[in-house]
């Protein structure tokens, strides 16, 4: 009988959940603000965990960089707290990185909107929008 998730996925999910709670409860650095842990990637030997974060209330790239530096500064403290939360033989070292997926998705969406607007201008105001209701009838 195969397992539903691999061990590394279970560890990543456990780290993500525990870190979310630990950061809210224990980190009081004003540079951090509202942080969202989007994804945790654990190395094959479970020695390093890359924690991809985004910030809800920070828009300036300098402020975001400062917040990531603050999290990396608190990484050893968070690792110690994490070791008491999770039942692991050794707790991985934490590296916090900026998750750029959301920003990139927004940029791609904007490009698609621009392309649709340009296409509508070329076709005389007729836009090629897909109607989900029409597709459901087929």
N, C-alpha and C positions, 0 to 999 in steps of 0.2 A: 504494500500500500504506500503510495507516494505522499509526501507531505505537500500541503497546499502552498506553503511559502518556504523559501530557503532560509537557512539560519541567518545569513547576512541581511536578508530583508526583515526578519523578525527583530534583529538587533537594531537595525536602522530605524524601524518604527518605534521601538522602545526608547531609543535615544531621543528621537524627535518629540515624543509625548512628554518624557521626563524633563527635557531641556525647556520645553515651552513653560511648564509649571515652575521650574527652578528659576528661570530668568524673571518671570513675573514676581515670584515671591522673594527672591534674594538679591537681585541686582538693582541698585538704586542710582545708577549713573544717569544723570539727566541727558547725556549725549545719545543714549540708546533710544529712548522714546518707545513707540509701539512697534514691536518687532514681530514678524511672522516667520516661523521656521517652515520653509517650503519643502525641503528635501534633505535627507541625510544619506551620504554615501560612505560606506565603510570599506576600507581596503581589504584585500583578500586575507591578510594575516591578522585582521582586526586590531591593528596597532594605531591606525589613524582614521578619524571620522571627519569628513568634509561636511560642514553644516552650511547649507545654502539658505540665506535669509533675505528678506525684503522688509522695508520699513514703510509703514502706512502713513505716518505723519511727516516724513522727511522727503523733500523733493530735490534739494540742492545736492549735487554730487559730492561736494566737500563735506557736508554734514553727514551724508551716508558713509563716506570713507572714514570719518571720525567715529561714527557709531560702530562700524565694523572693527576698527582699531580698539575701541573700548571693549567689545565682546572678546576679541582675541587677547586682550590684556587680562580679562577675567576667565580665560579658558581653563587655566589650571585650577582655579577655585571651583568652577563649574564641573570640572572633571572629578574633583574630590567629592562634591555633592552628588554627582551622577553615580559614583561608585557605590554609594550607600543606597541609592534608589534601585539599581539594577543588579541582578545576581549574575555577574560576569566574572570570569577568572581574572581578567585584566581589563580595565576600562581604557578605551582608545583615547589617544590625544585628540583634542578638538581643534579644528581649523575652521574659522568662520569666513565665508565667502559671500559676496553679493550675488544674488540670483537675478539674472538679467532676462529671464524668460518672459516675464510679464511685460517689461518695457519693450522687448523685441516684438512680442505679439501685438502690442498697441501700434508699433510702427508699421507692421505688416498690414494691419487692419486699415490704417490711414492710407497706405499705398493702394490698397484695393479700392477704397472709397474714391481716391483721386482717379484711378483708372476707370471706374464706372462713370464718374462725372465726365471725364474726357470722352469716353465712348458715347455717352448720351449727347454730348455736344456735337460729335461727328455724325451721329445718326439722326440729327434734327430733333433733339429733345426726347427721343425714345430711349429709355434706360432698359438695360437687360437685367432685370431683377427676377429672381426665381421665387415663385410663389409656392410655399410649402403645402398649402391647401390643394392646389392644382396637382402637385406631385403625389399627394396622398390618394387622389381619386383614381389615378392610373394604376 
